[in-house]
Amino acid sequence: MEKTDLRREAGQRTRDGLQTAALELLAQRGQEGVTLREITDRAGANVAAVSYHFGSLKALCDSAIEHALEQYLDAQIQALNPLDSTSTLQDLAAAFAGPMVRALAAGGQDLAVMRTVARVGIEPPQGWERLTGKFDQSRREALRVLTANLPGVDEQELIFRTRCAAGLLNWLALAPIGAELAAMSAEQIERQLVPVVTGAFRGDAAVGR
């Protein structure tokens, strides 16, 4: 039994190492620029391990991206969940951008996750319906605050603004300005970023005020 447990743990470490290596390379180059040999070399594993644990390079990359998306959504939902109808648009922007702010400040694997999320966009890739519920939950959490603050704005317009705000965050992860922000502390990044995301949520509601 003990030997079986040790083999299982070793197998899980190999699987996790391959997934982490794939995620880091995907963040740098996208799926078209990643090779099997690079992933296995980085993970310290052999090519046969990819076939054993995932079946193919594409399945490994899909698994890494799905894992990245799930991490991102879980972090965003956790940040949005405590908000209520008394929360402001600035509160919403701070929570919505929180995972990106922390990733930019932390760098490393955290930022690799965000860059991978940015590359695949804010909609769940085809075939990964398992994550649709989390995307919907994140959107519902944001809409709850938006409708309380902007009661005269149509729900579809609010969804559009939410997607625009998410697109802005995705762009930051990949654009040169993201590297500039990464040199700042989390507090400095938040001070720069939250007003911009707040403006995306507000839309033209502030015109004339």
C-alpha positions as CSV (number, residue, x, y, z in Angstrom):
1,M,0.0,0.0,0.0
2,E,2.8,2.4,0.9
3,K,4.6,1.8,-2.4
4,T,1.3,2.3,-4.3
5,D,0.8,5.7,-2.5
6,L,4.4,6.7,-3.3
7,R,3.9,5.9,-6.9
8,R,0.7,7.8,-7.0
9,E,2.3,10.9,-5.4
10,A,5.2,10.7,-7.8
11,G,2.8,10.4,-10.7
12,Q,0.9,13.4,-9.5
13,R,4.1,15.4,-9.1
14,T,5.0,14.6,-12.7
15,R,1.6,15.5,-13.9
16,D,1.6,18.8,-12.0
17,G,5.1,19.6,-13.3
18,L,4.2,19.0,-16.9
19,Q,1.1,21.2,-16.5
20,T,3.1,24.0,-14.8
21,A,5.8,23.9,-17.5
22,A,3.1,24.0,-20.3
23,L,1.5,26.9,-18.6
24,E,4.7,28.9,-18.4
25,L,5.5,28.3,-22.0
26,L,2.0,29.0,-23.2
27,A,2.1,32.3,-21.4
28,Q,5.2,33.2,-23.2
29,R,4.4,32.1,-26.7
30,G,0.8,30.8,-27.1
31,Q,-0.2,27.3,-28.1
32,E,1.3,27.4,-31.6
33,G,4.8,28.1,-30.2
34,V,5.1,25.3,-27.6
35,T,6.8,22.0,-28.3
36,L,6.6,18.7,-26.5
37,R,10.4,18.6,-26.0
38,E,10.5,22.1,-24.4
39,I,7.8,21.2,-21.9
40,T,9.3,17.9,-20.9
41,D,12.8,19.5,-20.6
42,R,11.4,22.2,-18.4
43,A,9.4,19.7,-16.3
44,G,12.3,17.3,-16.0
45,A,10.1,14.5,-17.4
46,N,10.3,12.2,-20.4
47,V,8.1,12.4,-23.5
48,A,6.3,9.1,-22.5
49,A,5.0,10.9,-19.4
50,V,2.9,13.2,-21.5
51,S,1.3,10.4,-23.3
52,Y,0.7,8.5,-20.1
53,H,-0.8,11.5,-18.1
54,F,-2.5,13.5,-20.9
55,G,-2.5,11.5,-24.1
56,S,-1.1,14.2,-26.4
57,L,0.6,17.6,-26.4
58,K,-2.7,19.3,-27.3
59,A,-4.5,17.6,-24.4
60,L,-1.7,18.8,-22.0
61,C,-2.0,22.3,-23.3
62,D,-5.8,22.3,-23.1
63,S,-5.5,21.0,-19.5
64,A,-3.0,23.7,-18.6
65,I,-5.2,26.5,-20.1
66,E,-8.3,25.1,-18.4
67,H,-6.5,25.0,-15.1
68,A,-5.4,28.6,-15.6
69,L,-8.9,29.8,-16.4
70,E,-10.3,28.0,-13.4
71,Q,-7.7,29.6,-11.1
72,Y,-8.5,33.0,-12.5
73,L,-12.3,32.6,-12.1
74,D,-12.1,31.2,-8.6
75,A,-10.0,34.2,-7.5
76,Q,-12.3,36.7,-9.2
77,I,-15.5,35.1,-7.7
78,Q,-13.9,35.0,-4.3
79,A,-13.1,38.7,-4.6
80,L,-16.6,39.7,-5.9
81,N,-18.6,37.5,-3.6
82,P,-18.4,39.8,-0.5
83,L,-19.8,42.8,-2.4
84,D,-23.4,43.8,-2.0
85,S,-25.9,46.4,-3.2
86,T,-24.2,49.1,-1.0
87,S,-20.8,48.5,-2.8
88,T,-19.6,51.2,-5.1
89,L,-18.4,50.9,-8.7
90,Q,-14.9,51.5,-7.3
91,D,-15.4,48.6,-4.9
92,L,-16.4,46.5,-7.8
93,A,-13.5,47.6,-10.0
94,A,-11.0,46.8,-7.2
95,A,-12.5,43.3,-6.7
96,F,-12.8,42.6,-10.4
97,A,-9.2,43.7,-11.1
98,G,-7.8,42.2,-7.9
99,P,-6.5,38.9,-9.4
100,M,-4.7,40.8,-12.1
101,V,-3.3,43.4,-9.7
102,R,-1.9,40.6,-7.5
103,A,-0.5,38.7,-10.4
104,L,1.3,41.7,-11.9
105,A,2.8,42.5,-8.5
106,A,3.8,38.9,-7.8
107,G,5.1,37.9,-11.2
108,G,6.3,34.4,-11.8
109,Q,3.6,31.6,-12.0
110,D,0.8,34.0,-10.9
111,L,1.5,36.2,-13.9
112,A,1.9,33.2,-16.2
113,V,-1.7,32.2,-15.3
114,M,-3.0,35.6,-16.1
115,R,-1.1,35.8,-19.4
116,T,-2.5,32.4,-20.4
117,V,-6.0,33.6,-19.5
118,A,-5.5,36.7,-21.5
119,R,-4.5,34.7,-24.6
120,V,-7.7,32.7,-24.6
121,G,-9.9,35.6,-23.8
122,I,-12.7,36.0,-21.4
123,E,-15.1,33.4,-22.9
124,P,-14.7,29.7,-22.1
125,P,-13.0,27.8,-25.0
126,Q,-15.3,25.5,-27.0
127,G,-15.6,22.1,-25.3
128,W,-14.9,23.4,-21.8
129,E,-18.5,23.7,-20.7
130,R,-17.5,22.7,-17.2
131,L,-16.3,26.3,-16.7
132,T,-19.4,28.0,-18.1
133,G,-21.0,28.1,-14.7
134,K,-18.0,29.9,-13.2
135,F,-18.0,32.5,-16.0
136,D,-21.7,33.0,-15.4
137,Q,-21.2,33.3,-11.7
138,S,-18.5,35.9,-12.1
139,R,-20.7,37.9,-14.4
140,R,-23.7,37.6,-12.1
141,E,-21.6,38.9,-9.1
142,A,-20.5,41.9,-11.1
143,L,-24.0,42.6,-12.4
144,R,-25.4,42.6,-8.9
145,V,-23.3,45.6,-8.0
146,L,-23.7,47.3,-11.4
147,T,-27.5,47.2,-11.4
148,A,-27.5,48.7,-7.9
149,N,-25.3,51.6,-9.0
150,L,-26.6,52.1,-12.5
151,P,-30.3,51.3,-12.3
152,G,-31.2,53.0,-15.6
153,V,-28.8,51.0,-17.7
154,D,-30.0,48.0,-19.7
155,E,-28.6,44.6,-18.5
156,Q,-27.1,43.8,-21.9
157,E,-25.2,47.1,-21.8
158,L,-23.9,46.2,-18.3
159,I,-22.7,42.8,-19.6
160,F,-21.0,44.6,-22.5
161,R,-19.2,46.9,-20.1
162,T,-18.1,43.9,-17.9
163,R,-16.7,42.2,-21.0
164,C,-14.9,45.4,-22.0
165,A,-13.4,45.7,-18.5
166,A,-12.2,42.1,-18.7
167,G,-10.7,42.7,-22.1
168,L,-8.8,45.7,-20.7
169,L,-7.3,43.5,-18.0
170,N,-6.4,40.8,-20.5
171,W,-4.6,43.4,-22.7
172,L,-2.6,44.6,-19.7
173,A,-1.3,41.1,-19.0
174,L,0.2,40.9,-22.5
175,A,1.0,44.5,-23.5
176,P,4.3,46.4,-22.7
177,I,2.5,48.5,-20.1
178,G,2.0,45.3,-18.1
179,A,5.7,45.1,-17.7
180,E,5.8,48.7,-16.4
181,L,3.0,47.9,-13.9
182,A,4.8,44.8,-12.8
183,A,7.7,47.0,-11.5
184,M,5.2,48.6,-9.1
185,S,3.8,47.4,-5.7
186,A,0.3,46.0,-5.6
187,E,-0.9,49.2,-3.9
188,Q,0.6,51.4,-6.7
189,I,-0.9,49.2,-9.5
190,E,-4.3,49.3,-7.8
191,R,-4.1,53.1,-7.5
192,Q,-3.4,53.3,-11.3
193,L,-5.7,50.7,-12.5
194,V,-8.9,50.8,-10.4
195,P,-10.1,54.3,-11.7
196,V,-9.7,53.1,-15.3
197,V,-11.7,49.9,-14.7
198,T,-14.3,52.0,-12.7
199,G,-14.7,54.2,-15.8
200,A,-15.2,51.2,-18.0
201,F,-18.1,50.0,-15.7
202,R,-19.5,53.5,-15.5
203,G,-19.6,54.1,-19.2
204,D,-21.1,57.4,-20.1
205,A,-23.1,57.7,-16.8
206,A,-20.7,60.4,-15.6
207,V,-21.2,62.6,-18.6
208,G,-22.5,66.0,-17.6
209,R,-21.8,65.4,-13.9
